[in-house]
Amino acid sequence: MRITIKAVTDSPAFPDQVDVVVIGGGTIDTAVTYELAKQGIAVALFEKGAIGDEQSGRN
Ligand SMILES: Cc1cc2nc3c(=O)[nH]c(=O)nc-3n(C[C@H](O)[C@H](O)[C@H](O)COP(=O)(O)OP(=O)(O)OC[C@H]3O[C@@H](n4cnc5c(N)ncnc54)[C@H](O)[C@@H]3O)c2cc1C
């Protein structure tokens, strides 16, 4: 059974500068992004499809 994943809205604009770029929006990538952001590190996450829609949404 496939779960329904709540869609995440894109940011309206690209930041001018970040400290870290995360490629991919799976569970690992989003966890890393969240932890970095919590520490005040400027981070941008780029996902080619939808957040959590690949392996992380299927397991
Ligand atoms: C059917 C199934 C069952 C599983 N069962 C278990 C289990 O019981 N226990 C367990 O521990 N693990 C399980 N796993 C494995 C687990 O789901 C994965 O190890 C984990 O979700 C991987 O997370 P991830 O964030 O690395 O990858 P993903 O969830 O695959 O995320 C990677 C993301 O990167 C994006 N991406 C890729 N290339 C680019 C690009 N060039 N630019 C932008 N974005 C890009 C993809 O679209 C995707 O959203 C299972 C996996 C599957 C498929």
PDBQT file of the ligand as one rigid body, heavy atoms in Angstrom, charges set to zero:
ROOT
HETATM    1  C1  LIG A 101      10.249  -0.897  -1.385  1.00  0.00    +0.000 C 
HETATM    2  C2  LIG A 101      11.296  -0.411  -0.431  1.00  0.00    +0.000 A 
HETATM    3  C3  LIG A 101      11.315  -0.895   0.877  1.00  0.00    +0.000 A 
HETATM    4  C4  LIG A 101      12.274  -0.483   1.789  1.00  0.00    +0.000 A 
HETATM    5  N1  LIG A 101      12.254  -0.936   3.071  1.00  0.00    +0.000 NA
HETATM    6  C5  LIG A 101      13.128  -0.508   3.984  1.00  0.00    +0.000 A 
HETATM    7  C6  LIG A 101      13.086  -0.926   5.338  1.00  0.00    +0.000 A 
HETATM    8  O1  LIG A 101      12.240  -1.732   5.748  1.00  0.00    +0.000 OA
HETATM    9  N2  LIG A 101      14.017  -0.447   6.203  1.00  0.00    +0.000 N 
HETATM   10  C7  LIG A 101      14.970   0.447   5.821  1.00  0.00    +0.000 A 
HETATM   11  O2  LIG A 101      15.772   0.867   6.656  1.00  0.00    +0.000 OA
HETATM   12  N3  LIG A 101      15.040   0.864   4.541  1.00  0.00    +0.000 NA
HETATM   13  C8  LIG A 101      14.160   0.419   3.616  1.00  0.00    +0.000 A 
HETATM   14  N4  LIG A 101      14.259   0.839   2.315  1.00  0.00    +0.000 N 
HETATM   15  C9  LIG A 101      15.359   1.718   1.948  1.00  0.00    +0.000 C 
HETATM   16  C10 LIG A 101      15.081   3.154   2.357  1.00  0.00    +0.000 C 
HETATM   17  O3  LIG A 101      13.794   3.534   1.917  1.00  0.00    +0.000 OA
HETATM   18  C11 LIG A 101      16.139   3.983   1.699  1.00  0.00    +0.000 C 
HETATM   19  O4  LIG A 101      17.419   3.563   2.095  1.00  0.00    +0.000 OA
HETATM   20  C12 LIG A 101      15.990   5.442   2.076  1.00  0.00    +0.000 C 
HETATM   21  O5  LIG A 101      14.659   5.904   1.932  1.00  0.00    +0.000 OA
HETATM   22  C13 LIG A 101      16.907   6.214   1.183  1.00  0.00    +0.000 C 
HETATM   23  O6  LIG A 101      16.728   7.563   1.476  1.00  0.00    +0.000 OA
HETATM   24  P1  LIG A 101      17.466   8.621   0.610  1.00  0.00    +0.000 P 
HETATM   25  O7  LIG A 101      17.045   9.958   1.148  1.00  0.00    +0.000 OA
HETATM   26  O8  LIG A 101      18.926   8.338   0.585  1.00  0.00    +0.000 OA
HETATM   27  O9  LIG A 101      16.993   8.329  -0.905  1.00  0.00    +0.000 OA
HETATM   28  P2  LIG A 101      15.614   8.663  -1.659  1.00  0.00    +0.000 P 
HETATM   29  O10 LIG A 101      14.404   8.551  -0.788  1.00  0.00    +0.000 OA
HETATM   30  O11 LIG A 101      15.639   7.828  -2.905  1.00  0.00    +0.000 OA
HETATM   31  O12 LIG A 101      15.788  10.162  -2.007  1.00  0.00    +0.000 OA
HETATM   32  C14 LIG A 101      16.695  10.625  -2.978  1.00  0.00    +0.000 C 
HETATM   33  C15 LIG A 101      16.025  11.819  -3.644  1.00  0.00    +0.000 C 
HETATM   34  O13 LIG A 101      16.962  12.424  -4.528  1.00  0.00    +0.000 OA
HETATM   35  C16 LIG A 101      16.266  12.870  -5.643  1.00  0.00    +0.000 C 
HETATM   36  N5  LIG A 101      17.252  13.042  -6.713  1.00  0.00    +0.000 N 
HETATM   37  C17 LIG A 101      18.002  12.089  -7.311  1.00  0.00    +0.000 A 
HETATM   38  N6  LIG A 101      18.810  12.646  -8.226  1.00  0.00    +0.000 NA
HETATM   39  C18 LIG A 101      18.579  13.980  -8.169  1.00  0.00    +0.000 A 
HETATM   40  C19 LIG A 101      19.114  15.085  -8.886  1.00  0.00    +0.000 A 
HETATM   41  N7  LIG A 101      20.054  14.930  -9.826  1.00  0.00    +0.000 N 
HETATM   42  N8  LIG A 101      18.652  16.330  -8.601  1.00  0.00    +0.000 NA
HETATM   43  C20 LIG A 101      17.689  16.495  -7.656  1.00  0.00    +0.000 A 
HETATM   44  N9  LIG A 101      17.145  15.499  -6.948  1.00  0.00    +0.000 NA
HETATM   45  C21 LIG A 101      17.590  14.248  -7.210  1.00  0.00    +0.000 A 
HETATM   46  C22 LIG A 101      15.233  11.797  -5.914  1.00  0.00    +0.000 C 
HETATM   47  O14 LIG A 101      14.143  12.286  -6.672  1.00  0.00    +0.000 OA
HETATM   48  C23 LIG A 101      14.811  11.420  -4.493  1.00  0.00    +0.000 C 
HETATM   49  O15 LIG A 101      13.668  12.135  -4.028  1.00  0.00    +0.000 OA
HETATM   50  C24 LIG A 101      13.282   0.436   1.383  1.00  0.00    +0.000 A 
HETATM   51  C25 LIG A 101      13.263   0.935   0.065  1.00  0.00    +0.000 A 
HETATM   52  C26 LIG A 101      12.290   0.539  -0.829  1.00  0.00    +0.000 A 
HETATM   53  C27 LIG A 101      12.280   1.099  -2.227  1.00  0.00    +0.000 C 
ENDROOT
TORSDOF 0
